[in-house]
Amino acid sequence: MNTMPMLGAGTFRLKQQDAIDSVLMSLNAGFRHIDTAQVYDNEAEVGEAIVQSGIAREEIFLTTKVWTENFASDKFMASVKQSLQKLKTDYVDLLLIHWPLKTDDVSMETYLSELKAVKEAGLTKHIGVSNFTNAQLAQAIAILGEGEVFTNQVEIHPYLQNRKVVEFCQQHKVQLTGYMPFAYGDVLKDEVIQTIAQQHNVSAAQVVLAWMRQNDYVTIPSSTKQANIESNFASLTLTLSADDMAKIATLEKGHRLASPSFAPDWD
Ligand SMILES: NC(=O)c1ccc[n+]([C@@H]2O[C@H](COP(=O)([O-])OP(=O)(O)OC[C@H]3O[C@@H](n4cnc5c(N)ncnc54)[C@H](OP(=O)(O)O)[C@@H]3O)[C@@H](O)[C@H]2O)c1
């Protein structure tokens, strides 16, 4: 698929049959964008679900991410080939650097050159990064060239709006992908979001997904339940008013959930 659908299905934490079921339910519900990663340990299940769905590979936008342990020159390309084997495909649509390295064990120049080599070998259509700060993204653009970094996938939801990163990505025409749109459920309990949901006769989750889309953030919620998957997909038909958007914009509270010990110094 040439374009990246604004709404995709995430697969973090989903293992074995749960991963197959979630991806199959998502594809049956209409999702055509699936997000996985080497470290999620479910690429084989994602690949299996795509095969089982019977949907042509080229109709699906498939993303995976290279784990930090595979950044060295002697491992990078081989790890991507292994991912493709598990995913049962010849290419992914988007290949991301999952996290920037905090140490200089492997330089950014090295792992981004490997990423570019994967694209040149035709094993991915697009390349991008995840969890990069603005300084790191500037470095990545200097290494790869303007226009090469397709997306920066970062945590974004109403409680962590990541405005500095958003502004920098928009300046450099790097598409934002917001992960954990529901803050793993926390924002769904928010009174402002629930009130907007009642006014539109929709769910809080649909409000959050429409807010992401109307801000031009691609997003990738995950779910194990058919009803949630179907209603998440139906968010594509919901349009929030400028007033709704403005009210949600006030909910920022620096509520960051994904910040492991190896995370960079966030903007
Ligand atoms: N690049 C990175 O470093 C990074 C880090 C984290 C995540 N991600 C990506 O982003 C994706 C999304 O993040 P996430 O899975 O951590 O969190 P999330 O999508 O914010 O939240 C998932 C939770 O929301 C629930 N949920 C989903 N739809 C719902 C609905 N309509 N109503 C009520 N609850 C609903 C799910 O429960 P049910 O199963 O019960 O529906 C699940 O517990 C991941 O799967 C992964 O692909 C990337």
The ligand as an SDF file (V2000), in Angstrom:
LIG
                    3D

 48 52  0  0  0  0  0  0  0  0999 V2000
    7.2310    2.6080   19.4350 N   0  0  0  0  0  0  0  0  0  0  0  0
    7.1000    2.3040   20.7060 C   0  0  0  0  0  0  0  0  0  0  0  0
    8.0640    2.3540   21.4990 O   0  0  0  0  0  0  0  0  0  0  0  0
    5.7490    1.8960   21.2220 C   0  0  0  0  0  0  0  0  0  0  0  0
    5.5000    1.8660   22.6010 C   0  0  0  0  0  0  0  0  0  0  0  0
    4.2350    1.5020   23.0300 C   0  0  0  0  0  0  0  0  0  0  0  0
    3.2570    1.1690   22.1130 C   0  0  0  0  0  0  0  0  0  0  0  0
    3.5290    1.1690   20.7670 N   0  0  0  0  0  0  0  0  0  0  0  0
    2.5170    0.7640   19.7510 C   0  0  0  0  0  0  0  0  0  0  0  0
    1.2970    1.4390   20.0270 O   0  0  0  0  0  0  0  0  0  0  0  0
    0.2480    0.4960   20.1840 C   0  0  0  0  0  0  0  0  0  0  0  0
   -0.8030    1.0240   21.1410 C   0  0  0  0  0  0  0  0  0  0  0  0
   -0.3070    1.1500   22.4610 O   0  0  0  0  0  0  0  0  0  0  0  0
   -0.8150    0.2290   23.6570 P   0  0  0  0  0  0  0  0  0  0  0  0
   -1.3540   -1.0330   23.0990 O   0  0  0  0  0  0  0  0  0  0  0  0
    0.2970    0.1290   24.6360 O   0  0  0  0  0  0  0  0  0  0  0  0
   -1.9100    1.1240   24.3770 O   0  0  0  0  0  0  0  0  0  0  0  0
   -3.3430    1.7360   23.9680 P   0  0  0  0  0  0  0  0  0  0  0  0
   -3.6720    1.4140   22.5510 O   0  0  0  0  0  0  0  0  0  0  0  0
   -3.3510    3.1530   24.4510 O   0  0  0  0  0  0  0  0  0  0  0  0
   -4.3090    0.9620   24.9510 O   0  0  0  0  0  0  0  0  0  0  0  0
   -4.5860   -0.3840   24.8150 C   0  0  0  0  0  0  0  0  0  0  0  0
   -5.6300   -0.6990   25.8680 C   0  0  0  0  0  0  0  0  0  0  0  0
   -6.8490   -0.0220   25.5240 O   0  0  0  0  0  0  0  0  0  0  0  0
   -7.9320   -0.9230   25.5600 C   0  0  0  0  0  0  0  0  0  0  0  0
   -8.8610   -0.5650   24.5030 N   0  0  0  0  0  0  0  0  0  0  0  0
   -8.6690   -0.6060   23.1690 C   0  0  0  0  0  0  0  0  0  0  0  0
   -9.7610   -0.1610   22.5030 N   0  0  0  0  0  0  0  0  0  0  0  0
  -10.6710    0.1720   23.4560 C   0  0  0  0  0  0  0  0  0  0  0  0
  -11.9790    0.6740   23.4010 C   0  0  0  0  0  0  0  0  0  0  0  0
  -12.5880    0.9360   22.2480 N   0  0  0  0  0  0  0  0  0  0  0  0
  -12.6420    0.8800   24.5870 N   0  0  0  0  0  0  0  0  0  0  0  0
  -12.0320    0.6200   25.7650 C   0  0  0  0  0  0  0  0  0  0  0  0
  -10.7820    0.1430   25.8750 N   0  0  0  0  0  0  0  0  0  0  0  0
  -10.1070   -0.0890   24.7310 C   0  0  0  0  0  0  0  0  0  0  0  0
   -7.3340   -2.2860   25.3430 C   0  0  0  0  0  0  0  0  0  0  0  0
   -8.0970   -3.2430   26.0450 O   0  0  0  0  0  0  0  0  0  0  0  0
   -8.9280   -4.4250   25.3030 P   0  0  0  0  0  0  0  0  0  0  0  0
   -7.9130   -5.3870   24.7900 O   0  0  0  0  0  0  0  0  0  0  0  0
   -9.7650   -4.9520   26.4180 O   0  0  0  0  0  0  0  0  0  0  0  0
   -9.7390   -3.7690   24.2170 O   0  0  0  0  0  0  0  0  0  0  0  0
   -5.9440   -2.1640   25.9660 C   0  0  0  0  0  0  0  0  0  0  0  0
   -6.0040   -2.4810   27.3440 O   0  0  0  0  0  0  0  0  0  0  0  0
    0.9830   -0.7700   20.6540 C   0  0  0  0  0  0  0  0  0  0  0  0
    0.1810   -1.9160   20.4990 O   0  0  0  0  0  0  0  0  0  0  0  0
    2.2070   -0.7330   19.7920 C   0  0  0  0  0  0  0  0  0  0  0  0
    1.9230   -1.2500   18.4990 O   0  0  0  0  0  0  0  0  0  0  0  0
    4.7610    1.5470   20.3150 C   0  0  0  0  0  0  0  0  0  0  0  0
  1  2  1  0
  2  3  2  0
  2  4  1  0
  4  5  1  0
  4 48  2  0
  5  6  2  0
  6  7  1  0
  7  8  2  0
  8  9  1  0
  8 48  1  0
  9 10  1  0
  9 46  1  0
 10 11  1  0
 11 12  1  0
 11 44  1  0
 12 13  1  0
 13 14  1  0
 14 15  2  0
 14 16  1  0
 14 17  1  0
 17 18  1  0
 18 19  2  0
 18 20  1  0
 18 21  1  0
 21 22  1  0
 22 23  1  0
 23 24  1  0
 23 42  1  0
 24 25  1  0
 25 26  1  0
 25 36  1  0
 26 27  1  0
 26 35  1  0
 27 28  2  0
 28 29  1  0
 29 30  1  0
 29 35  2  0
 30 31  1  0
 30 32  2  0
 32 33  1  0
 33 34  2  0
 34 35  1  0
 36 37  1  0
 36 42  1  0
 37 38  1  0
 38 39  2  0
 38 40  1  0
 38 41  1  0
 42 43  1  0
 44 45  1  0
 44 46  1  0
 46 47  1  0
M  CHG  2   8   1  16  -1
M  END
$$$$
